[in-house]
Amino acid sequence: MQELNRTFTGVKLSNDPTAPNFRSSGSTAAPVDENIYYQFETRTWSAHNRYFPIPQKELNINKNLKPQEGYN
């Protein structure tokens, strides 16, 4: 899960105002990581998100099946 719970990054931005990928400055500066890659989304995943839920149709057919934890 550690691999999934992270901030996803995009293009590498520049601190050079003349560059086409300039990140801006001050309060309008795009968020970047330590390598100046744009940080566009922080994702967090719960443990149950590693698996798909068992379809209700299958749960109805086989009474020995139990819903995946987190989907009940």
N, CA, C and O atoms as a Tripos MOL2 file, in Angstrom:
@<TRIPOS>MOLECULE
protein
  288   287    72     0     0
PROTEIN
NO_CHARGES

@<TRIPOS>ATOM
      1 N           0.8190   -1.1970    0.0000 N.3       1 MET1
      2 CA          0.0000    0.0000    0.0000 C.3       1 MET1
      3 C           0.8620    1.2610    0.0000 C.2       1 MET1
      4 O           0.4220    2.3160   -0.4570 O.2       1 MET1
      5 N           2.0650    1.1550    0.5020 N.am      2 GLN2
      6 CA          2.9400    2.3200    0.5580 C.3       2 GLN2
      7 C           3.1810    2.8840   -0.8390 C.2       2 GLN2
      8 O           3.2980    4.0980   -1.0100 O.2       2 GLN2
      9 N           3.2560    2.0010   -1.8430 N.am      3 GLU3
     10 CA          3.4900    2.4500   -3.2150 C.3       3 GLU3
     11 C           2.3240    3.2680   -3.7440 C.2       3 GLU3
     12 O           2.5150    4.1730   -4.5560 O.2       3 GLU3
     13 N           1.1080    2.9520   -3.2850 N.am      4 LEU4
     14 CA         -0.0730    3.6480   -3.7880 C.3       4 LEU4
     15 C          -0.3490    4.9420   -3.0390 C.2       4 LEU4
     16 O          -0.9150    5.8750   -3.6090 O.2       4 LEU4
     17 N           0.0380    5.0130   -1.7850 N.am      5 ASN5
     18 CA         -0.1970    6.2060   -0.9730 C.3       5 ASN5
     19 C           0.9490    7.1870   -1.1670 C.2       5 ASN5
     20 O           1.8910    7.2350   -0.3760 O.2       5 ASN5
     21 N           0.8480    7.9570   -2.2240 N.am      6 ARG6
     22 CA          1.9180    8.9160   -2.5230 C.3       6 ARG6
     23 C           1.3670   10.0480   -3.3700 C.2       6 ARG6
     24 O           0.2090   10.0240   -3.7880 O.2       6 ARG6
     25 N           2.1960   11.0220   -3.6130 N.am      7 THR7
     26 CA          1.8260   12.1410   -4.4780 C.3       7 THR7
     27 C           2.3050   11.8450   -5.8820 C.2       7 THR7
     28 O           3.4810   11.5560   -6.1020 O.2       7 THR7
     29 N           1.3830   11.9170   -6.8340 N.am      8 PHE8
     30 CA          1.7330   11.6720   -8.2270 C.3       8 PHE8
     31 C           2.2370   12.9620   -8.8560 C.2       8 PHE8
     32 O           1.7230   14.0480   -8.5890 O.2       8 PHE8
     33 N           3.2510   12.8180   -9.6970 N.am      9 THR9
     34 CA          3.8830   13.9880  -10.2900 C.3       9 THR9
     35 C           3.7240   13.9860  -11.8040 C.2       9 THR9
     36 O           3.4030   12.9680  -12.4170 O.2       9 THR9
     37 N           3.9590   15.1450  -12.3800 N.am     10 GLY10
     38 CA          3.8590   15.3110  -13.8220 C.3      10 GLY10
     39 C           5.1500   15.8410  -14.4010 C.2      10 GLY10
     40 O           6.2320   15.3780  -14.0390 O.2      10 GLY10
     41 N           5.0490   16.7960  -15.2860 N.am     11 VAL11
     42 CA          6.2090   17.3340  -15.9940 C.3      11 VAL11
     43 C           7.1580   18.0640  -15.0520 C.2      11 VAL11
     44 O           6.7680   18.5480  -13.9900 O.2      11 VAL11
     45 N           8.4030   18.1250  -15.4730 N.am     12 LYS12
     46 CA          9.3940   18.8730  -14.7020 C.3      12 LYS12
     47 C           9.2430   20.3450  -15.0470 C.2      12 LYS12
     48 O           9.2450   20.7170  -16.2200 O.2      12 LYS12
     49 N           9.1150   21.1740  -14.0340 N.am     13 LEU13
     50 CA          8.9410   22.6070  -14.2220 C.3      13 LEU13
     51 C          10.2740   23.3150  -14.0330 C.2      13 LEU13
     52 O          11.2540   22.7210  -13.5840 O.2      13 LEU13
     53 N          10.2920   24.5700  -14.3790 N.am     14 SER14
     54 CA         11.5200   25.3520  -14.3160 C.3      14 SER14
     55 C          11.3060   26.5890  -13.4590 C.2      14 SER14
     56 O          10.1970   27.1190  -13.3850 O.2      14 SER14
     57 N          12.3570   27.0380  -12.8200 N.am     15 ASN15
     58 CA         12.3290   28.2980  -12.0740 C.3      15 ASN15
     59 C          12.7430   29.4720  -12.9470 C.2      15 ASN15
     60 O          12.7810   30.6100  -12.4780 O.2      15 ASN15
     61 N          13.0540   29.2110  -14.2060 N.am     16 ASP16
     62 CA         13.4790   30.2360  -15.1600 C.3      16 ASP16
     63 C          12.2350   30.8900  -15.7750 C.2      16 ASP16
     64 O          11.4830   30.2190  -16.4830 O.2      16 ASP16
     65 N          12.0020   32.1890  -15.5180 N.am     17 PRO17
     66 CA         10.8080   32.8630  -16.0320 C.3      17 PRO17
     67 C          10.7100   32.8870  -17.5600 C.2      17 PRO17
     68 O           9.6230   33.1050  -18.0970 O.2      17 PRO17
     69 N          11.8050   32.6710  -18.2600 N.am     18 THR18
     70 CA         11.7570   32.6820  -19.7270 C.3      18 THR18
     71 C          11.4690   31.2920  -20.3050 C.2      18 THR18
     72 O          11.2660   31.1570  -21.5120 O.2      18 THR18
     73 N          11.4490   30.2760  -19.4670 N.am     19 ALA19
     74 CA         11.2050   28.9060  -19.9270 C.3      19 ALA19
     75 C           9.7070   28.6620  -20.1440 C.2      19 ALA19
     76 O           8.8860   29.1980  -19.4000 O.2      19 ALA19
     77 N           9.3440   27.8690  -21.1450 N.am     20 PRO20
     78 CA          7.9210   27.5860  -21.3880 C.3      20 PRO20
     79 C           7.2770   26.7720  -20.2650 C.2      20 PRO20
     80 O           6.0540   26.7810  -20.1220 O.2      20 PRO20
     81 N           8.0760   26.0770  -19.4750 N.am     21 ASN21
     82 CA          7.5530   25.2900  -18.3560 C.3      21 ASN21
     83 C           7.8070   25.9630  -17.0050 C.2      21 ASN21
     84 O           7.9890   25.2880  -15.9920 O.2      21 ASN21
     85 N           7.8190   27.2900  -17.0010 N.am     22 PHE22
     86 CA          8.0440   28.0840  -15.7850 C.3      22 PHE22
     87 C           6.9620   27.7760  -14.7650 C.2      22 PHE22
     88 O           5.7790   27.7730  -15.1040 O.2      22 PHE22
     89 N           7.3410   27.5200  -13.5340 N.am     23 ARG23
     90 CA          6.3940   27.1390  -12.4920 C.3      23 ARG23
     91 C           5.7140   28.3340  -11.8250 C.2      23 ARG23
     92 O           4.8380   28.1410  -10.9820 O.2      23 ARG23
     93 N           6.0860   29.5390  -12.1750 N.am     24 SER24
     94 CA          5.5760   30.7780  -11.5910 C.3      24 SER24
     95 C           6.3380   31.0320  -10.2950 C.2      24 SER24
     96 O           7.3450   30.3790  -10.0210 O.2      24 SER24
     97 N           5.8620   31.9660   -9.5150 N.am     25 SER25
     98 CA          6.5590   32.2830   -8.2690 C.3      25 SER25
     99 C           5.5590   32.8010   -7.2480 C.2      25 SER25
    100 O           4.4110   33.1030   -7.5750 O.2      25 SER25
    101 N           6.0140   32.8970   -6.0140 N.am     26 GLY26
    102 CA          5.1580   33.3880   -4.9420 C.3      26 GLY26
    103 C           3.9840   32.4700   -4.6740 C.2      26 GLY26
    104 O           4.1140   31.2490   -4.7640 O.2      26 GLY26
    105 N           2.8330   33.0480   -4.3440 N.am     27 SER27
    106 CA          1.6640   32.2490   -3.9820 C.3      27 SER27
    107 C           1.0360   31.5350   -5.1770 C.2      27 SER27
    108 O           0.2210   30.6310   -4.9890 O.2      27 SER27
    109 N           1.4010   31.9240   -6.4100 N.am     28 THR28
    110 CA          0.8480   31.2630   -7.5950 C.3      28 THR28
    111 C           1.7590   30.1670   -8.1300 C.2      28 THR28
    112 O           1.4480   29.5480   -9.1470 O.2      28 THR28
    113 N           2.8820   29.9190   -7.4540 N.am     29 ALA29
    114 CA          3.8200   28.8930   -7.9160 C.3      29 ALA29
    115 C           3.1780   27.5080   -7.8320 C.2      29 ALA29
    116 O           2.5150   27.1770   -6.8500 O.2      29 ALA29
    117 N           3.3860   26.7080   -8.8740 N.am     30 ALA30
    118 CA          2.8770   25.3400   -8.8900 C.3      30 ALA30
    119 C           3.6280   24.5090   -7.8590 C.2      30 ALA30
    120 O           4.8340   24.6860   -7.6890 O.2      30 ALA30
    121 N           2.9360   23.6050   -7.1650 N.am     31 PRO31
    122 CA          3.6280   22.7560   -6.1910 C.3      31 PRO31
    123 C           4.5550   21.7650   -6.8990 C.2      31 PRO31
    124 O           4.1760   21.1370   -7.8870 O.2      31 PRO31
    125 N           5.7630   21.6410   -6.3780 N.am     32 VAL32
    126 CA          6.7430   20.7300   -6.9630 C.3      32 VAL32
    127 C           7.4030   19.8890   -5.8700 C.2      32 VAL32
    128 O           7.3870   20.2510   -4.6940 O.2      32 VAL32
    129 N           7.9870   18.7520   -6.2860 N.am     33 ASP33
    130 CA          8.7520   17.9420   -5.3390 C.3      33 ASP33
    131 C          10.2060   18.4140   -5.3230 C.2      33 ASP33
    132 O          10.5290   19.4530   -5.8980 O.2      33 ASP33
    133 N          11.0750   17.6560   -4.6690 N.am     34 GLU34
    134 CA         12.4720   18.0880   -4.5310 C.3      34 GLU34
    135 C          13.2240   18.1290   -5.8590 C.2      34 GLU34
    136 O          14.2720   18.7670   -5.9550 O.2      34 GLU34
    137 N          12.6990   17.4520   -6.8850 N.am     35 ASN35
    138 CA         13.3280   17.4620   -8.2070 C.3      35 ASN35
    139 C          12.6330   18.4110   -9.1910 C.2      35 ASN35
    140 O          12.9110   18.3780  -10.3900 O.2      35 ASN35
    141 N          11.7420   19.2420   -8.6860 N.am     36 ILE36
    142 CA         10.9860   20.2500   -9.4250 C.3      36 ILE36
    143 C           9.9870   19.6190  -10.4120 C.2      36 ILE36
    144 O           9.6770   20.2130  -11.4450 O.2      36 ILE36
    145 N           9.4910   18.4270  -10.0930 N.am     37 TYR37
    146 CA          8.3990   17.8460  -10.8750 C.3      37 TYR37
    147 C           7.0820   18.3090  -10.2750 C.2      37 TYR37
    148 O           6.9060   18.3190   -9.0570 O.2      37 TYR37
    149 N           6.1550   18.6930  -11.1550 N.am     38 TYR38
    150 CA          4.8500   19.1850  -10.7310 C.3      38 TYR38
    151 C           4.1060   18.1090   -9.9490 C.2      38 TYR38
    152 O           4.0010   16.9710  -10.4070 O.2      38 TYR38
    153 N           3.5930   18.4570   -8.7810 N.am     39 GLN39
    154 CA          2.8170   17.5390   -7.9550 C.3      39 GLN39
    155 C           1.3390   17.7910   -8.2230 C.2      39 GLN39
    156 O           0.7980   18.8280   -7.8380 O.2      39 GLN39
    157 N           0.6890   16.8370   -8.8840 N.am     40 PHE40
    158 CA         -0.6890   17.1070   -9.2680 C.3      40 PHE40
    159 C          -1.7430   16.3990   -8.4530 C.2      40 PHE40
    160 O          -2.9000   16.8200   -8.4770 O.2      40 PHE40
    161 N          -1.4090   15.3490   -7.7330 N.am     41 GLU41
    162 CA         -2.4520   14.6680   -6.9800 C.3      41 GLU41
    163 C          -1.8450   13.7960   -5.8930 C.2      41 GLU41
    164 O          -0.8990   13.0470   -6.1360 O.2      41 GLU41
    165 N          -2.4040   13.9030   -4.6830 N.am     42 THR42
    166 CA         -2.0260   13.0130   -3.6010 C.3      42 THR42
    167 C          -3.1130   11.9630   -3.4750 C.2      42 THR42
    168 O          -4.2880   12.2920   -3.3160 O.2      42 THR42
    169 N          -2.7210   10.7000   -3.5470 N.am     43 ARG43
    170 CA         -3.6900    9.6030   -3.4660 C.3      43 ARG43
    171 C          -3.4430    8.7780   -2.2120 C.2      43 ARG43
    172 O          -2.3030    8.5230   -1.8250 O.2      43 ARG43
    173 N          -4.5180    8.3780   -1.6020 N.am     44 THR44
    174 CA         -4.4430    7.4530   -0.4730 C.3      44 THR44
    175 C          -5.4130    6.3080   -0.7450 C.2      44 THR44
    176 O          -6.5090    6.5170   -1.2660 O.2      44 THR44
    177 N          -5.0070    5.1280   -0.3940 N.am     45 TRP45
    178 CA         -5.7970    3.9240   -0.6320 C.3      45 TRP45
    179 C          -5.9840    3.1780    0.6740 C.2      45 TRP45
    180 O          -5.0580    3.0610    1.4770 O.2      45 TRP45
    181 N          -7.1840    2.6760    0.8760 N.am     46 SER46
    182 CA         -7.4570    1.8100    2.0150 C.3      46 SER46
    183 C          -7.0440    0.3920    1.6470 C.2      46 SER46
    184 O          -6.9540    0.0580    0.4650 O.2      46 SER46
    185 N          -6.7980   -0.4270    2.6330 N.am     47 ALA47
    186 CA         -6.3550   -1.8030    2.3860 C.3      47 ALA47
    187 C          -7.3630   -2.5660    1.5310 C.2      47 ALA47
    188 O          -6.9670   -3.3710    0.6880 O.2      47 ALA47
    189 N          -8.6560   -2.3270    1.7320 N.am     48 HIS48
    190 CA         -9.6530   -3.0930    0.9750 C.3      48 HIS48
    191 C          -9.6730   -2.7120   -0.5110 C.2      48 HIS48
    192 O         -10.2450   -3.4430   -1.3210 O.2      48 HIS48
    193 N          -9.0720   -1.6030   -0.8760 N.am     49 ASN49
    194 CA         -9.0490   -1.1930   -2.2860 C.3      49 ASN49
    195 C          -8.1040   -2.0390   -3.1400 C.2      49 ASN49
    196 O          -8.0600   -1.8630   -4.3570 O.2      49 ASN49
    197 N          -7.3570   -2.9420   -2.5330 N.am     50 ARG50
    198 CA         -6.4760   -3.8190   -3.3020 C.3      50 ARG50
    199 C          -7.2570   -4.8870   -4.0520 C.2      50 ARG50
    200 O          -6.7430   -5.4780   -5.0020 O.2      50 ARG50
    201 N          -8.4910   -5.1380   -3.6370 N.am     51 TYR51
    202 CA         -9.3040   -6.2010   -4.2290 C.3      51 TYR51
    203 C         -10.6310   -5.6420   -4.7130 C.2      51 TYR51
    204 O         -11.1460   -4.6670   -4.1650 O.2      51 TYR51
    205 N         -11.1800   -6.2740   -5.7530 N.am     52 PHE52
    206 CA        -12.5310   -5.9300   -6.1790 C.3      52 PHE52
    207 C         -13.5140   -6.6010   -5.2310 C.2      52 PHE52
    208 O         -13.2070   -7.6500   -4.6640 O.2      52 PHE52
    209 N         -14.6970   -6.0080   -5.0500 N.am     53 PRO53
    210 CA        -15.6940   -6.6790   -4.2220 C.3      53 PRO53
    211 C         -16.2120   -7.9340   -4.9320 C.2      53 PRO53
    212 O         -16.2370   -7.9990   -6.1610 O.2      53 PRO53
    213 N         -16.6180   -8.9140   -4.1490 N.am     54 ILE54
    214 CA        -17.2490  -10.1020   -4.7230 C.3      54 ILE54
    215 C         -18.6550   -9.6930   -5.1420 C.2      54 ILE54
    216 O         -19.3900   -9.1370   -4.3270 O.2      54 ILE54
    217 N         -19.0530   -9.9500   -6.3880 N.am     55 PRO55
    218 CA        -20.3870   -9.5370   -6.8520 C.3      55 PRO55
    219 C         -21.5030  -10.1550   -5.9970 C.2      55 PRO55
    220 O         -21.4140  -11.3030   -5.5620 O.2      55 PRO55
    221 N         -22.5290   -9.3770   -5.7770 N.am     56 GLN56
    222 CA        -23.6520   -9.8480   -4.9620 C.3      56 GLN56
    223 C         -24.2550  -11.1260   -5.5310 C.2      56 GLN56
    224 O         -24.6890  -11.9960   -4.7760 O.2      56 GLN56
    225 N         -24.2870  -11.2450   -6.8520 N.am     57 LYS57
    226 CA        -24.8170  -12.4530   -7.5000 C.3      57 LYS57
    227 C         -24.0560  -13.6880   -7.0130 C.2      57 LYS57
    228 O         -24.6660  -14.7200   -6.7330 O.2      57 LYS57
    229 N         -22.7230  -13.5870   -6.9120 N.am     58 GLU58
    230 CA        -21.9080  -14.7100   -6.4450 C.3      58 GLU58
    231 C         -22.1330  -14.9790   -4.9640 C.2      58 GLU58
    232 O         -22.1490  -16.1350   -4.5410 O.2      58 GLU58
    233 N         -22.3070  -13.9280   -4.1740 N.am     59 LEU59
    234 CA        -22.6000  -14.0990   -2.7460 C.3      59 LEU59
    235 C         -23.9380  -14.7890   -2.5510 C.2      59 LEU59
    236 O         -24.0910  -15.5860   -1.6250 O.2      59 LEU59
    237 N         -24.9190  -14.4970   -3.4140 N.am     60 ASN60
    238 CA        -26.2460  -15.1210   -3.3210 C.3      60 ASN60
    239 C         -26.1890  -16.6070   -3.6840 C.2      60 ASN60
    240 O         -26.9060  -17.4210   -3.1030 O.2      60 ASN60
    241 N         -25.3340  -16.9530   -4.6470 N.am     61 ILE61
    242 CA        -25.2230  -18.3450   -5.0950 C.3      61 ILE61
    243 C         -24.4850  -19.1970   -4.0710 C.2      61 ILE61
    244 O         -24.9310  -20.2960   -3.7420 O.2      61 ILE61
    245 N         -23.3760  -18.7070   -3.5720 N.am     62 ASN62
    246 CA        -22.5320  -19.4660   -2.6560 C.3      62 ASN62
    247 C         -22.5780  -18.8170   -1.2810 C.2      62 ASN62
    248 O         -21.9430  -17.7870   -1.0530 O.2      62 ASN62
    249 N         -23.3200  -19.4110   -0.3760 N.am     63 LYS63
    250 CA        -23.4970  -18.8500    0.9720 C.3      63 LYS63
    251 C         -22.2220  -18.9600    1.8230 C.2      63 LYS63
    252 O         -22.1510  -18.3660    2.8990 O.2      63 LYS63
    253 N         -21.2150  -19.7120    1.3530 N.am     64 ASN64
    254 CA        -19.9410  -19.8130    2.0660 C.3      64 ASN64
    255 C         -19.0450  -18.5960    1.8090 C.2      64 ASN64
    256 O         -18.0970  -18.3510    2.5550 O.2      64 ASN64
    257 N         -19.3400  -17.8560    0.7770 N.am     65 LEU65
    258 CA        -18.5630  -16.6560    0.4840 C.3      65 LEU65
    259 C         -18.9670  -15.5240    1.4180 C.2      65 LEU65
    260 O         -20.1330  -15.3930    1.7900 O.2      65 LEU65
    261 N         -18.0120  -14.7320    1.7810 N.am     66 LYS66
    262 CA        -18.2580  -13.5450    2.6140 C.3      66 LYS66
    263 C         -17.7750  -12.3290    1.8310 C.2      66 LYS66
    264 O         -16.8050  -12.4320    1.0800 O.2      66 LYS66
    265 N         -18.4350  -11.1700    1.9910 N.am     67 PRO67
    266 CA        -17.9700   -9.9680    1.2910 C.3      67 PRO67
    267 C         -16.5370   -9.6250    1.6970 C.2      67 PRO67
    268 O         -16.1230   -9.8590    2.8330 O.2      67 PRO67
    269 N         -15.7920   -9.0660    0.7430 N.am     68 GLN68
    270 CA        -14.4450   -8.5910    1.0630 C.3      68 GLN68
    271 C         -14.5260   -7.5450    2.1540 C.2      68 GLN68
    272 O         -15.4420   -6.7220    2.1640 O.2      68 GLN68
    273 N         -13.5750   -7.5690    3.0720 N.am     69 GLU69
    274 CA        -13.5420   -6.5790    4.1510 C.3      69 GLU69
    275 C         -13.5030   -5.1750    3.5640 C.2      69 GLU69
    276 O         -12.7190   -4.8920    2.6580 O.2      69 GLU69
    277 N         -14.3450   -4.3120    4.0800 N.am     70 GLY70
    278 CA        -14.4210   -2.9360    3.5810 C.3      70 GLY70
    279 C         -15.5590   -2.7320    2.6010 C.2      70 GLY70
    280 O         -15.9540   -1.5930    2.3550 O.2      70 GLY70
    281 N         -16.0980   -3.8020    2.0340 N.am     71 TYR71
    282 CA        -17.1960   -3.6980    1.0830 C.3      71 TYR71
    283 C         -18.5260   -4.1410    1.6960 C.2      71 TYR71
    284 O         -19.5490   -4.1100    1.0130 O.2      71 TYR71
    285 N         -18.5360   -4.5470    2.9540 N.am     72 ASN72
    286 CA        -19.7890   -5.0140    3.5510 C.3      72 ASN72
    287 C         -20.5250   -3.9000    4.2270 C.2      72 ASN72
    288 O         -21.6010   -4.1200    4.7830 O.2      72 ASN72
@<TRIPOS>BOND
     1     1     2 1
     2     2     3 1
     3     3     4 2
     4     3     5 am
     5     5     6 1
     6     6     7 1
     7     7     8 2
     8     7     9 am
     9     9    10 1
    10    10    11 1
    11    11    12 2
    12    11    13 am
    13    13    14 1
    14    14    15 1
    15    15    16 2
    16    15    17 am
    17    17    18 1
    18    18    19 1
    19    19    20 2
    20    19    21 am
    21    21    22 1
    22    22    23 1
    23    23    24 2
    24    23    25 am
    25    25    26 1
    26    26    27 1
    27    27    28 2
    28    27    29 am
    29    29    30 1
    30    30    31 1
    31    31    32 2
    32    31    33 am
    33    33    34 1
    34    34    35 1
    35    35    36 2
    36    35    37 am
    37    37    38 1
    38    38    39 1
    39    39    40 2
    40    39    41 am
    41    41    42 1
    42    42    43 1
    43    43    44 2
    44    43    45 am
    45    45    46 1
    46    46    47 1
    47    47    48 2
    48    47    49 am
    49    49    50 1
    50    50    51 1
    51    51    52 2
    52    51    53 am
    53    53    54 1
    54    54    55 1
    55    55    56 2
    56    55    57 am
    57    57    58 1
    58    58    59 1
    59    59    60 2
    60    59    61 am
    61    61    62 1
    62    62    63 1
    63    63    64 2
    64    63    65 am
    65    65    66 1
    66    66    67 1
    67    67    68 2
    68    67    69 am
    69    69    70 1
    70    70    71 1
    71    71    72 2
    72    71    73 am
    73    73    74 1
    74    74    75 1
    75    75    76 2
    76    75    77 am
    77    77    78 1
    78    78    79 1
    79    79    80 2
    80    79    81 am
    81    81    82 1
    82    82    83 1
    83    83    84 2
    84    83    85 am
    85    85    86 1
    86    86    87 1
    87    87    88 2
    88    87    89 am
    89    89    90 1
    90    90    91 1
    91    91    92 2
    92    91    93 am
    93    93    94 1
    94    94    95 1
    95    95    96 2
    96    95    97 am
    97    97    98 1
    98    98    99 1
    99    99   100 2
   100    99   101 am
   101   101   102 1
   102   102   103 1
   103   103   104 2
   104   103   105 am
   105   105   106 1
   106   106   107 1
   107   107   108 2
   108   107   109 am
   109   109   110 1
   110   110   111 1
   111   111   112 2
   112   111   113 am
   113   113   114 1
   114   114   115 1
   115   115   116 2
   116   115   117 am
   117   117   118 1
   118   118   119 1
   119   119   120 2
   120   119   121 am
   121   121   122 1
   122   122   123 1
   123   123   124 2
   124   123   125 am
   125   125   126 1
   126   126   127 1
   127   127   128 2
   128   127   129 am
   129   129   130 1
   130   130   131 1
   131   131   132 2
   132   131   133 am
   133   133   134 1
   134   134   135 1
   135   135   136 2
   136   135   137 am
   137   137   138 1
   138   138   139 1
   139   139   140 2
   140   139   141 am
   141   141   142 1
   142   142   143 1
   143   143   144 2
   144   143   145 am
   145   145   146 1
   146   146   147 1
   147   147   148 2
   148   147   149 am
   149   149   150 1
   150   150   151 1
   151   151   152 2
   152   151   153 am
   153   153   154 1
   154   154   155 1
   155   155   156 2
   156   155   157 am
   157   157   158 1
   158   158   159 1
   159   159   160 2
   160   159   161 am
   161   161   162 1
   162   162   163 1
   163   163   164 2
   164   163   165 am
   165   165   166 1
   166   166   167 1
   167   167   168 2
   168   167   169 am
   169   169   170 1
   170   170   171 1
   171   171   172 2
   172   171   173 am
   173   173   174 1
   174   174   175 1
   175   175   176 2
   176   175   177 am
   177   177   178 1
   178   178   179 1
   179   179   180 2
   180   179   181 am
   181   181   182 1
   182   182   183 1
   183   183   184 2
   184   183   185 am
   185   185   186 1
   186   186   187 1
   187   187   188 2
   188   187   189 am
   189   189   190 1
   190   190   191 1
   191   191   192 2
   192   191   193 am
   193   193   194 1
   194   194   195 1
   195   195   196 2
   196   195   197 am
   197   197   198 1
   198   198   199 1
   199   199   200 2
   200   199   201 am
   201   201   202 1
   202   202   203 1
   203   203   204 2
   204   203   205 am
   205   205   206 1
   206   206   207 1
   207   207   208 2
   208   207   209 am
   209   209   210 1
   210   210   211 1
   211   211   212 2
   212   211   213 am
   213   213   214 1
   214   214   215 1
   215   215   216 2
   216   215   217 am
   217   217   218 1
   218   218   219 1
   219   219   220 2
   220   219   221 am
   221   221   222 1
   222   222   223 1
   223   223   224 2
   224   223   225 am
   225   225   226 1
   226   226   227 1
   227   227   228 2
   228   227   229 am
   229   229   230 1
   230   230   231 1
   231   231   232 2
   232   231   233 am
   233   233   234 1
   234   234   235 1
   235   235   236 2
   236   235   237 am
   237   237   238 1
   238   238   239 1
   239   239   240 2
   240   239   241 am
   241   241   242 1
   242   242   243 1
   243   243   244 2
   244   243   245 am
   245   245   246 1
   246   246   247 1
   247   247   248 2
   248   247   249 am
   249   249   250 1
   250   250   251 1
   251   251   252 2
   252   251   253 am
   253   253   254 1
   254   254   255 1
   255   255   256 2
   256   255   257 am
   257   257   258 1
   258   258   259 1
   259   259   260 2
   260   259   261 am
   261   261   262 1
   262   262   263 1
   263   263   264 2
   264   263   265 am
   265   265   266 1
   266   266   267 1
   267   267   268 2
   268   267   269 am
   269   269   270 1
   270   270   271 1
   271   271   272 2
   272   271   273 am
   273   273   274 1
   274   274   275 1
   275   275   276 2
   276   275   277 am
   277   277   278 1
   278   278   279 1
   279   279   280 2
   280   279   281 am
   281   281   282 1
   282   282   283 1
   283   283   284 2
   284   283   285 am
   285   285   286 1
   286   286   287 1
   287   287   288 2
@<TRIPOS>SUBSTRUCTURE
     1 MET1         2 RESIDUE 1 A MET
     2 GLN2         6 RESIDUE 1 A GLN
     3 GLU3        10 RESIDUE 1 A GLU
     4 LEU4        14 RESIDUE 1 A LEU
     5 ASN5        18 RESIDUE 1 A ASN
     6 ARG6        22 RESIDUE 1 A ARG
     7 THR7        26 RESIDUE 1 A THR
     8 PHE8        30 RESIDUE 1 A PHE
     9 THR9        34 RESIDUE 1 A THR
    10 GLY10       38 RESIDUE 1 A GLY
    11 VAL11       42 RESIDUE 1 A VAL
    12 LYS12       46 RESIDUE 1 A LYS
    13 LEU13       50 RESIDUE 1 A LEU
    14 SER14       54 RESIDUE 1 A SER
    15 ASN15       58 RESIDUE 1 A ASN
    16 ASP16       62 RESIDUE 1 A ASP
    17 PRO17       66 RESIDUE 1 A PRO
    18 THR18       70 RESIDUE 1 A THR
    19 ALA19       74 RESIDUE 1 A ALA
    20 PRO20       78 RESIDUE 1 A PRO
    21 ASN21       82 RESIDUE 1 A ASN
    22 PHE22       86 RESIDUE 1 A PHE
    23 ARG23       90 RESIDUE 1 A ARG
    24 SER24       94 RESIDUE 1 A SER
    25 SER25       98 RESIDUE 1 A SER
    26 GLY26      102 RESIDUE 1 A GLY
    27 SER27      106 RESIDUE 1 A SER
    28 THR28      110 RESIDUE 1 A THR
    29 ALA29      114 RESIDUE 1 A ALA
    30 ALA30      118 RESIDUE 1 A ALA
    31 PRO31      122 RESIDUE 1 A PRO
    32 VAL32      126 RESIDUE 1 A VAL
    33 ASP33      130 RESIDUE 1 A ASP
    34 GLU34      134 RESIDUE 1 A GLU
    35 ASN35      138 RESIDUE 1 A ASN
    36 ILE36      142 RESIDUE 1 A ILE
    37 TYR37      146 RESIDUE 1 A TYR
    38 TYR38      150 RESIDUE 1 A TYR
    39 GLN39      154 RESIDUE 1 A GLN
    40 PHE40      158 RESIDUE 1 A PHE
    41 GLU41      162 RESIDUE 1 A GLU
    42 THR42      166 RESIDUE 1 A THR
    43 ARG43      170 RESIDUE 1 A ARG
    44 THR44      174 RESIDUE 1 A THR
    45 TRP45      178 RESIDUE 1 A TRP
    46 SER46      182 RESIDUE 1 A SER
    47 ALA47      186 RESIDUE 1 A ALA
    48 HIS48      190 RESIDUE 1 A HIS
    49 ASN49      194 RESIDUE 1 A ASN
    50 ARG50      198 RESIDUE 1 A ARG
    51 TYR51      202 RESIDUE 1 A TYR
    52 PHE52      206 RESIDUE 1 A PHE
    53 PRO53      210 RESIDUE 1 A PRO
    54 ILE54      214 RESIDUE 1 A ILE
    55 PRO55      218 RESIDUE 1 A PRO
    56 GLN56      222 RESIDUE 1 A GLN
    57 LYS57      226 RESIDUE 1 A LYS
    58 GLU58      230 RESIDUE 1 A GLU
    59 LEU59      234 RESIDUE 1 A LEU
    60 ASN60      238 RESIDUE 1 A ASN
    61 ILE61      242 RESIDUE 1 A ILE
    62 ASN62      246 RESIDUE 1 A ASN
    63 LYS63      250 RESIDUE 1 A LYS
    64 ASN64      254 RESIDUE 1 A ASN
    65 LEU65      258 RESIDUE 1 A LEU
    66 LYS66      262 RESIDUE 1 A LYS
    67 PRO67      266 RESIDUE 1 A PRO
    68 GLN68      270 RESIDUE 1 A GLN
    69 GLU69      274 RESIDUE 1 A GLU
    70 GLY70      278 RESIDUE 1 A GLY
    71 TYR71      282 RESIDUE 1 A TYR
    72 ASN72      286 RESIDUE 1 A ASN
